[in-house]
Amino acid sequence: MNKRKEYTKKYFQEHKAEFRERHRKWRKKNRKRFNELNRLSAKRWREKNPEESVRRAREHRIKVRDLVLFYYGGNPPKCLCCKEDKKEFLCIDHIDGGGNKQRKALKTGGGYAFYPWLIKSNYPVGFRVLCHNCNMSLGFNGYCPHNNL
């Protein structure tokens, strides 16, 4: 490493707090520009690392889903009706029905998009964990064959 680089690195380390404070003020003053630069930077990274980007997105979706399932279904999460405990088979059920109306009102659609809404809403009451079979049976037939609900 040449002397100039060494000096710059040492100077930055010694004045790190000042640089951080200056950057924080700049970000606050230039919020739009900062967000734009962040988006561009993230976009370039995703284009350069498509496999890593997909892997990280998948891991994030799994983590968010697990948070919701553990909150509503216990540890480990289980179907309230049949006690199924394989996470791949579990889903969130609206206790009093009305899931379709709520999805339309929130414009979240179905599937994964609902989980972040539950977290942002601080885990509202009125939801439970069921397996997909019990959930579909309740939705279509109004009862579950297990007769536990």
C-alpha positions, 0 to 999 in steps of 0.5 A, a space after each residue: 500500500 502506498 503512503 497516500 493510501 495509508 495516510 488516508 486510511 489512518 486519517 479516516 479511522 481517527 476521524 470516523 465519528 466526524 465523518 459519520 456525523 457529516 454523512 448523517 446530516 447530508 442524508 437528512 438534508 438530501 433524503 431523495 438523493 440518498 434513497 435514489 443512490 441506494 436504489 441504484 446501488 442495490 439494483 447494480 448489486 442484484 444485476 451482478 449477483 442474481 443467484 445471491 439475490 434470489 437466495 437472500 430473498 428466499 431466506 428473507 421470506 422464510 424468516 418472515 413467515 417463520 416469525 408469524 407462524 411462531 407468534 400465532 402457532 407456538 414453538 414449534 408452530 402447530 395446526 390448532 386443529 390436527 396438530 400438524 407441525 411441518 411448517 411447509 403445510 401450515 398457514 395463517 387462518 382468519 378466525 372469523 373468516 373474511 380473509 378475501 375481503 381483507 386481502 382486497 381491502 389491503 391490496 396485499 394479495 394472497 400468500 407471502 405478502 400478508 405476512 409482513 402486514 401482520 408483523 407491521 400491524 404488531 400481530 393483530 388478534 383474529 388469526 391462528 395457524 392451521 394446516 392447509 387441509 384444515 383451512 381449506 375444509 373450513 373455507 369450503 365446507 364450514 367445518 373440519 373433518 377432524 372436528 377439533 374446531 
